Amino acid sequence: MPKNNKSASKTASAEPSKSFLEKVKAFCTDETVRFITGVIFFSIGLFIFVSEISFLLSGREDYNLLMKDMSTLQEETRHFSNVCSALGANIANAMINNWFGIPSILVSLFLLSVGHRLCNPDTKYSLLRHFIFCFFIMIWTSVLLGAVLPTSSVLDFIIPGGLHGIIAANYLNLAVGPIGLSIILAVSMIIFCALMFASFVPKVQSWLNISNWKKNGENEADKPEVENPEVENANTENTDAENTDVENTDVENIDAENPDLVITEVEITDDGKHTDTENPNPENPETPYTTEVTAPVVGVHPDLEDPDDAEGTSTDEKVEFVAEVAKDSESEMVEQNTSMSLVEKYGEYDPTLELPHYKLPTYDLLKDYGKVVSIDADEQEKNKNRIIEALKSYHVFIKDIKATIGPTITLYEIVPVEGTKISKIRNLGDDIAMSIAAKGIRIIAPMPGKGTIGIEVPNKNAQTVSMQSVLASKKFQETTFDLPIALGKTITDEVFMVDLCKLPHLLVAGATGQGKSVGLNAIITSLLYKKHPSQLKIVLVDPKKTEFSIYSDIDKHFLAKLSENDDAVITDVDKVIHTLQSVCKEMDDRNDLLKKAHVRNIKEYNAKFVRRELNPEHGHRYLPYMVVIIDEYGDLIITAGKEVETPIARIAAVARAAGIHMVIATQRPSANVVTGLIKANFPARMAFKVASQIDSRTILDTTGANQLIGRGDMLFLTGSEITRVQCAFVDTPEVENVCKFIMNQQGYPDVYALPEIEYSDNGGDTNLKGVDLNKDRDPFFAEAARMIVLNQDASTSMIQRKFSIGFNRAGRLMDQLEAAGIVGPAKGSKKRDIYVATEFDLENLINNL
């Protein structure tokens, strides 16, 4: 015990210094401090700049005053011509004459850029790059002026290159002479341009490329050299229809000897030769190359060779094969070279640069619940003796017993004597609980991987596990999980953390008031503390309308919704169905992108996109992880039934590779809610205290959840392993602090939009062929059409709000308007087209239906 107190005191003494450093860091990175510092830098730079310009324009009189002593200078301060008076004249004279000459103006320009950068955190340029540029140009120009123009006849009161330029130029002249000085200046400028400007070296290389000069001098009749000496004449006779039997095949190939020769069209003549009749010159696109090459140059697949084919009847197949192989190899080579050049020029793609100044929440936003509640040694010893006596009274004898203390539970591991039946001990749970007067115990017989039997006994004084202690732990901070979820602490007082990507979906269940909502908040908080808004999007479904409303403030950072929804947290049952179907569409779109990129999962896809191997012009984009969290799933099942269960089951079955994961929670763990279809697709379960063994079996396929003590005590099932965890407590004020911290930072202009899909009454895609405007026309058809034409805006949610009808009816009404030709088809997240411009045209259209 003294040893523990000593270590605890060391930790306590280290905490104030750590908090002080954090406060200093927070002060230095505060936006207000940055702005004030930027204003100071900008003011200093502006003062120096104005002083130097004024000194250059009217510094002759000031220069004479500066030659006098300080007493005289103080008396004649009012006579200075510099707009910044004596101080400005002194600074300008020192920087121009005593330092680097006229190039000293770059010092003030750099200070202005520093001030602008600090006052405008959204600017992208690098201050280090600006400093290097200004410093080199100032030094280089000073030396150049010192060598070429040591004094000025026009401005005889200034030294153009400053004392630095004169001294450096004289020293180099003595050391290497004028020619050596010129070489040093030229070489240093070339090296500087090569390091600072990425396009400098390629431009110089292309300018120095003699072969390009030579090709530019060729006329239209000139031809590139070919390997075969027989191929000399690009004749037009082979292209004559009277002398050739030609079939043109598009071929894209690169000649190994001459990479500039690209064969784009091949003609096959009677003698088996390939004639390139339409080949663009890379130097002069208007001048085609006309080159004749023999068949052996391109090669033939062995399976296509036919030695008995004397008449060349398989030539077409050979050329088609060559064209396909050449096209694939060329496109792959071009894409690889393009991605490498882009990475060299711009670096790898960084999605976080969309919000470059975003900062992860700090741990001081969460509450620390103080000291750890120590377990009374007497209580622990009494429990041991009571367990031994209770077992002995039923003729069960043990050889050893040891205790492991956790936050709320103490695990007693016993080793029974040989010959003792485990089932006999398992049936004594209630008797042991009565003997030690505990709220409820749980017997694990046997312990997985151990030759012991575990008896979990609640502590008399339970410890509150704070979210702050879990997230600030080394395990969470250094984790490499893609979607880490820190849930609490185990019986051994270790942080319990899982990767949602590997679960890949989670079912949460528990009776009312047992910690289920706190568990969901712990999941969301863990993700917010670890992911950048560009890397994660969350879809929140809350039929109770109060559970997730606190997260609506961070909608432009982390939330995703349909564009037609007013709130980012979905609460209406009809909109829940629409949102889940939209997530299915998002899943299908992502899987198509994975297929096009030839990868198996989102991690490999994003890695290729970061390396710039995927072209955004082909529809590729960086894919953030998406987590769909549904509270009160049982209420949705009762209200909507299969319309909710079917898309959830489909997402859970297919969406793992696309980076879409689901967390659903219910307080009704009955068989009609947690069906076999859901359980099959949700292998990970998180069970809080439930009322009966039946509910426990429904969630975990075993008993145990009914023996928990509540207040965040839970069982976590992954595969066949069950872990008892005390869920971390995160209160509503803590969540508000985290959300305010995120909300006060710059977010995206709009909420992440899910793809929009129109649905028919059966939840499927709209089928306009089944719309009968004569029999099934909605009574609101004409009024809805007039409203859309007058507003020139059409959406299902607008019809739903204006006429106070359900979503399904509004969707059918929109189908009828589309079938009548009033609005266009749905275009995802974009607005529908309106085909009718005026109300007069609308009345004519309705009368003619």
QUIJO-V59482 format. One record per residue. PSI is psi in whole degrees, -180 to 180 (NA if undefined). Layout:
psi: <PSI,PSI>
//
This chain:
psi: <-42,-37,-42,-40,-37,-46,-36,-37,-36,-43,-41,-36,-26,-24,-41,-42,-39,-43,-34,-43,-39,-38,-40,-44,-42,-37,-43,-31,4,140,-38,-43,-43,-42,-46,-43,-40,-40,-40,-47,-44,-40,-43,-46,-41,-40,-45,-41,-48,-39,-44,-43,-43,-37,-39,-33,-38,49,-1,-46,-41,-35,-40,-37,-36,-19,-12,172,171,-37,-45,-37,-41,-35,-31,24,-36,-14,1,136,-21,134,-21,18,-151,-43,-44,-41,-41,-45,-45,-42,-42,-45,-38,-52,-40,-19,-105,12,-155,-36,-10,-15,-26,-24,-46,-36,-37,-41,-36,-41,-36,-47,-42,-39,-41,-35,-22,86,-14,-8,152,-18,157,128,-35,-42,-40,-41,-47,-42,-52,-42,-47,-47,-38,-48,-47,-46,-35,-45,-42,-46,-35,-31,-41,-40,73,-34,160,129,-27,-51,79,-7,1,158,110,-41,3,171,-35,-45,-42,-46,-46,-42,-42,-41,-45,-35,-42,-35,-47,-6,172,-40,-44,-39,-40,-41,-43,-44,-42,-46,-43,-38,-39,-45,-42,-46,-38,-36,-32,-31,118,-29,-3,-51,-48,-37,-41,-42,-42,-33,-34,-4,107,-33,-34,-39,-42,-43,-35,-26,-8,148,-178,-24,-13,148,147,153,145,161,-39,121,-20,-22,88,-39,125,89,155,-6,-35,-17,-2,133,-24,-26,-5,152,98,140,117,134,128,124,132,111,156,122,131,-35,-34,90,-20,-12,111,119,114,-19,133,135,138,116,178,-33,12,14,152,124,121,109,-15,90,116,136,123,-26,-32,91,-23,-13,104,152,141,101,135,126,151,162,-39,-16,-41,-26,158,142,138,-34,-19,-6,138,96,-23,-4,87,-25,-2,41,-18,13,-39,-45,-39,-46,-38,-40,-45,-40,-42,-46,-42,-40,-44,-46,-37,-46,-39,-41,-42,-45,-41,-45,-39,-45,-39,-42,-38,-40,-40,-35,-45,-10,175,152,133,107,-23,-12,-13,-33,76,-23,11,137,140,150,148,158,-17,-7,-20,156,138,123,22,-156,153,135,118,147,131,124,-35,-41,-42,-43,-38,-41,-39,-50,-38,-39,-42,-45,-40,-41,-38,-34,-20,22,39,117,145,152,-32,152,135,156,142,119,129,-176,-42,-15,142,127,121,117,124,149,105,161,162,141,-3,131,132,-37,-30,-40,-38,-31,-1,16,-49,-36,-40,-41,-38,-36,-31,6,45,158,-36,137,163,128,128,105,109,173,133,126,6,157,42,170,130,138,113,121,129,143,150,-40,100,148,138,121,113,150,-30,-42,-29,-47,-29,-1,154,-35,-42,-40,-33,10,150,13,148,-44,80,136,112,113,-26,-145,147,-176,-31,13,30,148,128,122,141,163,115,-28,-28,-10,-50,-6,155,132,124,131,153,156,167,133,15,4,8,-45,-39,-37,-40,-41,-35,-39,-49,-42,-41,-43,-40,-30,-7,-20,147,150,-27,-14,-9,136,140,133,117,125,121,87,-27,-17,2,-17,-45,7,-23,-22,1,-19,-19,30,-35,5,-53,-20,158,145,172,146,-25,-11,138,-39,143,-26,116,126,-28,137,-42,-40,-27,-44,-47,-42,-43,-39,-36,-38,-37,-41,-41,-40,-46,-41,-42,-41,-34,-40,-39,-38,-44,-33,-5,46,169,-23,172,-31,-45,-37,-50,-33,-40,-38,-39,-36,8,35,-6,133,120,-24,-17,14,-3,149,160,131,112,153,147,128,121,117,122,121,151,54,-33,-38,-38,-39,-42,-37,-46,-21,-128,-26,-26,-42,-39,-52,-33,-45,-37,-43,-44,-29,-31,-24,-2,-46,-30,0,22,124,151,144,115,142,145,148,5,79,55,167,-29,-12,-57,81,172,-34,-41,-45,-33,-29,-1,80,-23,132,144,109,122,-176,133,172,-32,167,-31,-45,-38,-42,-33,-38,-52,-6,20,167,169,-39,-25,-12,6,166,0,-170,44,-1,127,165,133,123,123,117,-119,6,129,129,133,129,141,111,138,140,122,117,165,-44,-33,-43,-39,-41,-43,-44,-38,-39,-42,-42,-34,-7,162,133,-174,157,-36,163,145,120,127,153,138,135,138,142,150,-176,-18,12,-2,-171,152,133,101,-19,-24,5,122,105,-19,-39,-43,21,130,143,-27,8,-53,-43,-40,-39,-43,-42,-42,-42,-41,-41,-16,42,136,126,152,-40,-33,-43,-40,-42,-44,-37,4,51,167,167,-39,-42,-39,-36,-42,-38,-40,-35,-41,-40,-36,-41,-29,-7,19,-40,161,176,163,143,51,-128,-7,163,153,153,145,118,-15,127,-38,163,-30,-45,-34,-44,-40,-40,-43,-38,-27,-3,NA>
//
